[in-house]
Amino acid sequence: MHDIWMKPFWIAFFVSAALAWPTLLALRALKVGSVISRYAPEAHQQKVGTPTMGGLFVVLAVIFALIATTGVSGESLTGLIYISGFAAIGLLDDLIIPRWTGKRGLGWIPKLVLQVIVVAVPALMHGVDAMSLAGAFWILCCVNAVNFADGLDGLAGSLLLIALVPFVVHFSSNSQPALVAVGAAVAGGVIPFLVINAPPAKLFMGDLGALALGGAYGFLFASSPWDSQPWPWLVSLIFVLELVLVPLQILAVKTIRRRIFPATPIHHAFEVRGWPESKVTWCFILAQAVLAAGALTLRSTWQ
């Protein structure tokens, strides 16, 4: 692999590492604690009050690394729009709405409307056609898939870190430095976060982090040969399952008055069946590593 990934990776890594503990201390001082859904497994209720919005320092590190290495133009600008736009929605959901209104956050409809606005900006900048609309749709899917996956200590960040590898390899071999920088910067920024998000988590990513990093992943997916090669789908399989099974469960409850799965997002189903949280996380990480290896193999044979 060409070494164009190294500079954005290490810049994001060191900035993220430098900001990690100050951010944790600041969020504790501000009492930006998480509210656990009543639908989450019972064991998760003990996590109430754990500082959330920890994705803030990861996002800042990624943005700094991108500006420092690729500037603010072309594909880099598009990536920055997605990352900062979705981060702003997450900030509303994690902090501003709860502090101003006392509610848990944005409802799903206003959140989706804001997400559509964010993906519409680059589409309008570059011209609207069938491919740009499809790409915008996949970005929305990835944003919410990563958000749904952010339900266990260390899960979403680990899945993202591994899933990014085939994309960085692909864009590096195709000499697309801005896209390499996005993937490498997210990977570098996530690693320090995982140190304090590892079980038992001292800090949660929050919607700010999950939506922004999901937007970065969606941008890479939409920029990949998803319409002609299977490997982007293979490496994204866990995210697909995390996303798709939630509305299927809701539809089943609304129509046939029973659940198809013990719980959704799907990682909670294993907990309901009695698996310890750490076992679920490690099994998902192992599965993601296998999928990433398979995606790299598929990509090499598909060329």
N, C-alpha and C positions, 0 to 999 in steps of 0.2 A: 504494500500500500504506500502510496506517495505520502510524504510527511506533511501535507498541507493541513492535516487535522490537528497537528500538535500545538500550534500557537493558540488557536481559540480554546482548545481543551485546557491547556495549562493556565491561561489567563482566567478563564471561568473558574477553574478549580481553586486557584489561590485567592481570588476575590471572594468566592463563596466561603472558603474556609475562614477568611479574615472576618467576614460578616456574620458567621453562624452564631457564635456565642453572644455577641452584642445584641443580635436580633432576638435570640431566646430570652435574654435578660430584659430587654425592652418590652417584649410581649407579655412577660410575666408581670412586669411593673404596671403595664396598661390593663392587665387582667383580661386579655383577649383569649378567653377560654372557649373550648369547643363545647357544643351542645350535641349530645348523642341522640340519634333518631330512636324513637320508641320501637321501631321495627327491627333494630339491630339486636343480635343475640344478647342475652342477659349479662354475660361476662363483660360486654363493652360498656355497661353503665358505670363501671368503676373508673372509666377514662374521662368522665365529665370534668371539665375544668382544665384539661391539658391544653397548654397554649396552642393555638392554631394560627393560620396565616404564615407558617414558616416558609412557604414557598417564596416569600418576598425576597429573601436574600439570594435565592437561586435565580430568580427572574432578573434581579439587578445585575448579578454576575454574568448571566447570559447576554443581556443587553449590552453591558460594557464590553464584553469580549467580541461581540459582533461588530460594534462600532469601531473598536480598536483594530480589528483585522480586515474587515471587508467594507467599512464605511457605511454610508446611508444612501444607497442607490440600488436599483435593479432588484435582484432576488433577495438581497440582504434587507432592503427597505420593506419588501413584502413580508419577510419573516418577522421583522421588527413590528410591523403593524399588527400581525396576528398575535404575537407574544404580548405586546403592551396592551392591545385592545382587550384580549381575554383576561389579562391580569387586572385591568380596570373593572371588569364585570365581577371578577372574584373578590376584589377589594370591596365593592358594593355589598356583595353577599356575605362576606366574612365580618366586616366591621361597620360600614357606614349605615346600612339598613338596620342591623340589630341595635346600634347605639341610638339612632334617631327615632326608631319606631317601636323598639322592644320586640319585634318579630324575629324569628330564626334567621331570616334572610329573604332574598328574592324568591317569589313564587316561580314555578317552572315555566309559566307562560312568559312573563317579562324577561326572565333569564334567556329563554330561547329567542325572543325577539331581539334582544341586545346582541346575542351571538350571530344572528342573521345579519345584523347591521355591520358587525365587524368583518364577516367574510365577504360582504358585498363591496366593501371599499376597494380591496385589490382587484376584484372582478371588474368593477367599473373602471378602474385605472387602466387595466390591460385589455378591456373589450370583452363583452359578454358573448359567449358561444356555448355550444353543447358541452365541450370539454371543461370550460371554466365553471359552468354550473355544476357539472358532475364533481369537479374538484372541490368546489365550495361545499357540496353536500358531504363528501368524504371528510373534509376538515371538521365540519360540525359533528359528524359521527365520532371521529377520533377524540375531539374535545370532551364529549360526554362519556365516551368509553373510559378514558383515563380518569375522569372524575368519579365514575362508578367504581373503578378499580381501587380508588384511594379509600379503602375501608379496613385495612389491616396494617399493623405496624410494619413498615418497610416494604409493603407490597408494590404500590404504584411506582415508586422510584426505582425499585429493582427491576420491575418488568420493563420500564422505559429504558433504563440503562442498557439492558441486554438487547432489546428490540432495535435500538438505534444502530447497533453494529453493522448489520447488512446494508442499511441505508448509507452510512458513512463510507463503507467499502465501495458501494456502487457509485456514489457521486464522486468519490476520490478517483476511481479508475476512469470515470468519464470527464475528469477535469472540470468539475463544477464547484469552484472554491466556496461560493457563498452558501450553497446547500451543505457542503462538508462542514463549514463553520457552524451552521445552525445545529447540526447533529452533534458535532464535537463539543460545542459550548454547553449544550444541554447535558451531555454526559459528564463533562467536567464539573458543572455546577451542581449536579445531583449527588455526586459522591460524598462531599462533606455533609450534605443534608441527611444522607442515609446513616451517618455515624450517630446523629442524635434522634433519628427516627426509628432506629433499630429497636426491637422489643427489649424492655418496655419503653415505648416512645416517650421522649421528653418534649417532643414538638411534633405537631401535625402539619402537613402541607397546606391544608385548607383549599378552598376553591380558588384562591388567588394563584396558588402554585399549580393545582391540578388542571385548571382551565388553560392557563398560559402554556404549560409544558405540553398539554394535550394539543394545543394549537400549533406548537412547533412540530410535534410529531405528525399531526394532520397535514401540515405544509409539506413535510418531507414525503409523506405517503402520496399526496396529490401530485407531487413533482416526480414521482417514480413511475416506472412503466407498469402501473397497476392494471392498465387496460389491455396489456399484451403479454405479461409475464406473471406467473403464479406466486413468486416468492414474496412480494409485499403482502399478499393475503395470508400466506403461511405464517410469517413472523408476527402478524397482527391477530392471529386466531384467538388468543386469550382475550384481547380487547374486544373482538367481535362478540364473543360469548358474554363477556361482562355487560356489553351494551344491549344486545338483542334480547336476552332472556328477561330483562326487566319489563319492557312493555308486553312481552308475551305473558308474563305472570299477571300483570295488571289486567290484561284482556281476559285471561282465564277467570280471574276472580270476578270481573264485571259480568261475564257471560254465563259461565257454568257454575259460578259460586264456589269454586274450589281452586286450590293452588296446584300448579303442575310440578313445581319444585319446592323443596322444604323452605327455601328462602332465596331471595335475590337482593343484590347482585350475587352471582353464583358462588363466590368465595364464602359467603355466609351460609350457604347450604351445607357445606362440609362441617362448619362449626355446629350447626343445628344437629347434625348427625353424630356429634360427639368428638370431632377432631379438635385438638388444641390449636389455638391460633397460630402458633409458631410452626406447627406441622403443615397447616394449610399454606402458609407463606412459602415455606421451603419447597413444598411440592409444586407450587405454581412457578417459583423461580426455576426449578429444575426443568419443568415442562417448557418454560420460555427459552431456556438455554438450548434445549433440543430443537425447538422450532427455529431458533436463530441459526443453529448449525445446519438444519435442513434447508433454510432459506438461502444461506450462503452456497450450499451445494447445488441447489436448483439454479441459482443465478449463474454459477460458473458453467453449468451444462446448457443453459439457455442462450448463451452468447453466440 
